[in-house]
Amino acid sequence: MLSVGLLGLPNVGKSTLFNALTAAGAEVSNYPFTTIDSNLGRVPVPDPRLAALEAAVEPAESTPCHVQFIDIAGLVEGASRGEGLGNRFLGAIRQVDAVVHVLRGFADPGVAHVFETVDPVRDAGIVETELLLADLEVLERALEKRRRLWKADPRAHAEEEARLEGWLERLRRGEPLRGEGAEPAARGELKALGLLTGKPLLYVLNVDEAAVTGGAQGAGRQDAGSGAPDVTELESAPGAPPVLRLCARLEAELRELEPAERREFQRELGLETSGLDRLANAALELLGLIRFYTLAHGKLRAWEIERGATAPQAAGRIHGDMERGFIRAQVAAWEEVVEHGGLHQLQPLGRLRTEGRDYRIRDGDVVEFLFSP
């Protein structure tokens, strides 16, 4: 299961956001390091396509994709040198697949802040620097050991040496390693070394309610005139991670309502979708994942898989035996399944495709795998 770590300075709203996402009841208090041990929560990914399929085929059981969110305690300046609980927290970040960096974008004198002013661009720079310094230390130690090995057989290790030495130069220039994991070898190396700046990253700007509702209903519930701070500098940088704006406190309040009440309140606030729905879907997109669906024995299920995966690889996502014994796949677009009420209703119409081992799964495919046990 995809794991996503919620990272940021103390008191930026990570635990409030985590509680809204998971309804797990993680402790939220007005002092630094409320979160010491990481909190974990499994979150279903909202999926309108799955809902449409469910309504059309009426399965006995329906299962969405899930993302595991991890609420990692607040990072402080000097964490790479062990300040605060730095080493422990950096270790927690190394375990996740992707990082959501929560930035404080609200001004509330009732909530303590590690600085006197609200400045998410400054805060992002502080955390990024700590991650860069931690990566630099890890990579320098790794290179010190590997250079001896490389000398014994330079030609055999030329590609690895060029890659890692190049990463070291990037880190020394203060450049994160995001985007270096496009090739499988590089992706595996980044993961094996636990390099933090090589992980996919999304910024969440945690603003006050007025900033996301335009003042509707909730204006005055927080400081008048408050709004989202300017983060153009973050968004406009080359290769910059995306920035998602939401109000964690509002999302937590919405989470406490019954679904029908929640939808009605969102409409009153002028919110087409909740920030949590956007965040859960963005978590999948961070790693370039798509979704496909299976319908068998009355069970409808969504599965996440890397874009470009083949049909046998998708079968293996369900069970290793299905990949090893793969014969062929019956495939249809989800829209056609919804239109005609089922996968096999498409066969007499010639709309159910038979695909082989080289077929690459498309986002939204509904698939039935045929395999030899």
ZIZI-V813469 format. One record per residue. PSI is psi in whole degrees, 0 to 359 (999 if undefined). D_CENTER is the distance of its C-alpha to the mean C-alpha in whole Angstrom. Layout:
BEGIN
PSI | D_CENTER
PSI | D_CENTER
END
This chain:
BEGIN
138 | 11
130 | 8
134 | 7
126 | 5
134 | 8
116 | 9
153 | 12
177 | 15
165 | 19
148 | 20
39 | 21
354 | 18
16 | 17
313 | 14
326 | 16
316 | 17
318 | 14
316 | 13
321 | 16
321 | 16
317 | 12
348 | 14
34 | 18
348 | 18
32 | 21
144 | 19
134 | 22
118 | 22
164 | 25
56 | 26
153 | 27
153 | 25
30 | 23
318 | 23
115 | 20
304 | 22
138 | 20
137 | 17
140 | 16
141 | 14
138 | 13
124 | 12
126 | 11
142 | 12
119 | 11
136 | 13
96 | 15
329 | 19
319 | 20
320 | 20
320 | 22
319 | 24
319 | 25
317 | 25
327 | 28
318 | 29
347 | 30
62 | 30
162 | 29
335 | 29
141 | 26
131 | 23
121 | 19
173 | 16
156 | 13
151 | 11
136 | 8
117 | 9
140 | 8
120 | 11
102 | 13
136 | 14
158 | 17
135 | 18
143 | 19
163 | 22
130 | 24
6 | 26
325 | 23
342 | 24
8 | 27
7 | 26
152 | 27
234 | 26
40 | 24
307 | 22
321 | 23
318 | 21
322 | 18
324 | 18
323 | 18
322 | 15
326 | 13
340 | 14
345 | 13
161 | 10
327 | 8
163 | 5
131 | 6
113 | 7
110 | 10
126 | 12
138 | 16
121 | 19
16 | 20
146 | 23
113 | 26
107 | 28
343 | 31
352 | 30
118 | 27
151 | 27
147 | 26
343 | 26
166 | 28
337 | 30
157 | 28
118 | 25
88 | 24
329 | 20
316 | 21
314 | 23
319 | 20
320 | 18
322 | 20
311 | 21
318 | 18
320 | 18
318 | 21
321 | 21
320 | 18
315 | 20
321 | 23
318 | 22
320 | 21
317 | 24
316 | 26
314 | 24
323 | 25
320 | 28
318 | 29
318 | 28
325 | 30
322 | 33
320 | 33
333 | 32
328 | 35
320 | 37
318 | 36
324 | 36
330 | 39
330 | 41
76 | 39
319 | 38
319 | 38
333 | 36
14 | 33
316 | 33
316 | 30
317 | 28
315 | 30
319 | 30
310 | 26
322 | 26
324 | 29
320 | 27
320 | 24
317 | 26
321 | 28
315 | 24
321 | 23
333 | 27
359 | 27
25 | 24
128 | 21
165 | 18
12 | 17
141 | 14
351 | 15
351 | 17
23 | 16
322 | 17
141 | 20
319 | 19
317 | 22
320 | 20
316 | 16
322 | 18
317 | 20
316 | 17
317 | 16
321 | 19
343 | 20
35 | 17
120 | 17
321 | 14
358 | 15
354 | 14
142 | 10
141 | 8
140 | 8
133 | 7
134 | 10
116 | 11
110 | 15
102 | 16
176 | 20
171 | 23
320 | 23
332 | 26
337 | 23
344 | 21
356 | 24
20 | 27
353 | 29
134 | 29
309 | 30
0 | 29
131 | 31
343 | 32
338 | 30
189 | 29
130 | 31
141 | 33
1 | 32
152 | 28
177 | 26
130 | 22
160 | 23
121 | 23
28 | 20
323 | 22
324 | 22
317 | 19
331 | 18
351 | 21
144 | 21
129 | 21
22 | 17
142 | 16
153 | 12
157 | 12
123 | 13
126 | 12
130 | 15
167 | 15
107 | 18
321 | 16
319 | 20
318 | 21
323 | 18
321 | 19
318 | 22
323 | 21
332 | 20
347 | 23
157 | 25
151 | 26
317 | 24
317 | 27
320 | 27
314 | 24
319 | 24
317 | 27
321 | 26
319 | 24
318 | 26
326 | 29
355 | 26
25 | 25
115 | 22
316 | 21
158 | 18
154 | 16
329 | 14
320 | 12
317 | 12
323 | 11
316 | 7
319 | 7
322 | 8
329 | 6
321 | 2
317 | 5
333 | 7
323 | 5
15 | 7
35 | 10
147 | 10
173 | 13
140 | 14
169 | 18
146 | 20
148 | 23
106 | 26
139 | 29
38 | 31
10 | 30
123 | 26
132 | 24
141 | 20
143 | 17
142 | 15
146 | 12
156 | 14
140 | 13
136 | 15
358 | 19
147 | 19
168 | 23
315 | 24
323 | 25
322 | 22
321 | 20
322 | 23
337 | 22
332 | 19
312 | 21
140 | 24
325 | 25
328 | 29
326 | 28
316 | 27
323 | 30
18 | 32
133 | 30
302 | 33
173 | 32
140 | 29
124 | 30
142 | 28
155 | 28
145 | 25
326 | 24
322 | 26
324 | 29
318 | 29
317 | 28
322 | 31
0 | 34
13 | 32
167 | 31
314 | 31
346 | 34
342 | 36
340 | 35
312 | 37
339 | 40
357 | 39
24 | 38
0 | 34
113 | 33
144 | 32
123 | 33
149 | 31
200 | 31
334 | 29
355 | 29
134 | 27
124 | 23
136 | 21
151 | 20
123 | 18
0 | 19
141 | 22
125 | 24
138 | 25
123 | 28
134 | 28
130 | 32
160 | 32
118 | 35
999 | 34
END
